[in-house]
Amino acid sequence: QVQFVESGGGLVQPGGSLRLSCAASGSILGPNIMGWYRQAPGKQRELVAEITNGANTNYADSVKGRFTISRDNTKNTVYLQMNSLKPEDTALYYCHLRELMRLSNYWGQGTQVTVSS
């Protein structure tokens, strides 16, 4: 099993910045992809950004140029730097880990991001 400690969510004004962190621990086997998904009220959960062990990244079109994902493989930790935040970025942000050998998926409990004036 894999456990997560997520942090960094909160309330920010439009145009502001936040940095999310997620530290994974437990029995993580082999190469994996870590990332962030988000879910706004009444909407489906969607991918925000993800990153492989080799630092290959993938972003949703809506956040390209504003968000940056990074990771520290020695700490099994993924970060999401969010700049130029917009009200439509308001959502519950979930940390995610997918093991590429076992094809297992693990989810964090979520951290709330609210962008409002």
N, C-alpha and C positions, 0 to 999 in steps of 0.2 A: 504494500500500500504506500501511497505517496501523500504527504501532507504539505500544505502551503501556509506561508505567512505573508499576507498581502498588506501593503500600507501605501499611503500617499494620496488617497482620495480626499475630497472636500469640496467646499464652495469657493468658486472663483468668478471674478467678473469677466465678461466677454473681452477677448484680447489677452487675457492672462495666461499663466502657465502653471502646470502641475507635473510632478514626477511620481509615477507609480513604481513600486518595487514588489517583487514576488520571489520569495525564497522557498525552494522545494527541498524536501528531505524525505528519507525513507528508501525503499528498495527500487531505485531507478536503474533500469537495466539497459545498457548500450546507448547508441545514438538516439537523440530525441529532438523534437521541435518544441520550443516553448513560445508562448504567445499570449496575446490578450484578445478577448472577445468582449462585446458589450451588448446590453439589452436595455432598450428604453421601454417605458410603459406602453403596452399595446402593440409592441413590435417584436419581430423575431430576433433571436440572438444572432449577431453577425461578427465576422472576423474583423479585428482592427489591424493587427500586425502580428507577424510571427517571425521567428529566427531559428536557424539550425545551429548545431554545435559548431559548424564551420563558418558561422556568421552570415550565411545567406539569408536575406530578408524578403518579406512579402508584405505589402501594405494594401489596405482598402483604398480605393481611389479617393474617397472623401477625406482622407487624412494625409495623403502624400504631400510632402513639403512642409507639413506642420508637426507631425509626430515622428519621433525617432525611437526605434527599439534597439536595445543592446543586451548583452548578457555576459555574465562572469561564470565560465564553466567550472572554475575551481569551487565556486560557492553554490552552483545550481540556482543562480539568481538571474532573473530577467527584469529589465527596467523599461519603462515607457515614458519618454520625455514628451510632454504635450505642450505645444506652444500655439499661440494665436487661437485660443479656444473659442468655440462658438456655442450658442445656446443649444444647437442641435447635437452637440457632443455630450449633452447630459444623458447619463445612463448609469446602470450598474455594470462595472467593469470586472470581468472574470479572468483570472489567470488560468492558463491551460498548458498541459504537457502531454505530448503524444510520443510514446515509445515506438520507435521504428522497427524494432525486432519483434516485440510481442503485440504490436498494434493496439496497445492499451491507451486509453484516454483518461486523464485525471483533471479535475476542476477545483479551483479555489472557491471560497465562499462568497467572493465578490466584494468590491469596494465602490462606494457611491461617488460619482463625479457629477457635480451640479454647476452649470455655467449660467449665471444670472446676475443682472444688475440690481 
